[in-house]
Amino acid sequence: MSEYYDFYKRAAIVCRAVPYGKAATYGQIALLCGKPRNARQVGYALNRGRLGSGIPAHRIVNSRGILSGAAAFETDDMQRRLLESEGITVEYTEDGWRVDLKRDGWHNTMDEALRFREIFEEQKI
């Protein structure tokens, strides 16, 4: 149980760091948490509110940029509207609403990744 709890703490820290006007993927969040195979766990935690308050969950999309978490929001179009309000272009495709991750994705740096690691060590999570 504590391993999951620590993962949720890590995911909350990383999700809060996703910059305004940028989108990140579930896998990117998991990787930055040190658990590259836990992308689905990130989605579960976001959907179930396990990361606490103040999480910009609307900025998290699947690996192809598809807004796959829309069902977790108050309305079906809320995630799209929140992203657009931050200047992110969301286009409709045959697979659903999509963000261009090359243009609007968060391209975190190695320094940012190392800083997360330091934070996790400081907080013993």
N, C-alpha and C positions, 0 to 999 in steps of 0.2 A: 504494500500500500504506500509506504513512504517513497519508494522509487517513482511511482506515478505522481505523487504529490510534488516531489522535487521536479519532475519533468514539467508539470503544470506551472510551477513557479518560474522555471526557466522560460517556458513558452510565453508566459505573461510578460516577462521582461523584454523578450525579443519582439513580440507583437507590438508592444507599446513604442518600440523604437522604429517601427516602419514609418518612414517620413510621410508627411502630408503631401498628397498629390502623387504618391507612388503606390504600387501594388506589389505584394510578395506572394509566394506560393506556400502551400502547406509544407511541401518538401523542403523549401528554403528555411522555413522556421524550424523544422525538425533538425535539419543539418546544423543550423546555428546553435541549437540546443545540445548538440553533441550526439544526437540520435537520428542519423540520416534515414533510417528505415521506419520512422514513426510519423510519417506524414498523416496517416489516417487518425492517429491519436491526437494530432493538432486539430484536425477537423472535428473530432468527437468533443474535445475540450471546449472549442469555440461554440459548438452547437448546444452544449449542455451548460454553458456558463461557468465552466470550471476554472477559468482564468481570472475571475474577479471583475471588478468594474474598471472602466476607463480603457477598455481594449478596443482599438479600432478594427473590429472584426471584418468590417466591410472591405478593408484593404487586402484581405487574404483570399486568394483565388486558387484554382487548381493549376497543375503544371502546364496546361495549354492556355492559361489565361481565362478559362471559362468561369463564370460566376456560379459555382456549384453549391454555394452555401445559402442561396436566396431563401430557401424554406425556413431557415433559422431566424429570419428577420420578421418584423411586424407585418410587412406586406411583401408580396412577390417582387416588386420593383424597387424596394427600399435600398438594397445593396447597390444597384445600378445608379439610382439617384444620388446616393451619398458619394459614390466615386465621381460621378459627373460634377457634383458640386465642388470637388477638389481639383477640377480641371482635367480629370482622366477621361479619355475618349473610350466609350464603351459601344461596341458595334454588334449588331445582331448577325449571327451566323447560323448555319443549319444545325450546329451543335449547341446553340444557345448564345446568350450575351457574353461577349469576350473583350478582354483588355489586351492591347498589344504590349506584351511584356518587354519587348526590345525598346520600345519608346517610353512606356509608363511603368516599367518594372523597377523595383528597388535593386540596384546593382551594388550590394554591400561590398565593402572593402575587406581585405585581410585584417587591417587594423581594427575594424569594427568587430570582426569575428573574434579576434584575440581579446578585445576588451570585454566581450560577453563572457569569455572563458574566465577572465580575471574576476568579473562580477560574481559568477557562479562559485568560484573558489572562495571569495571573500564571504559570501553568504552561506557557504558550505552546502550547496545544493547541486 
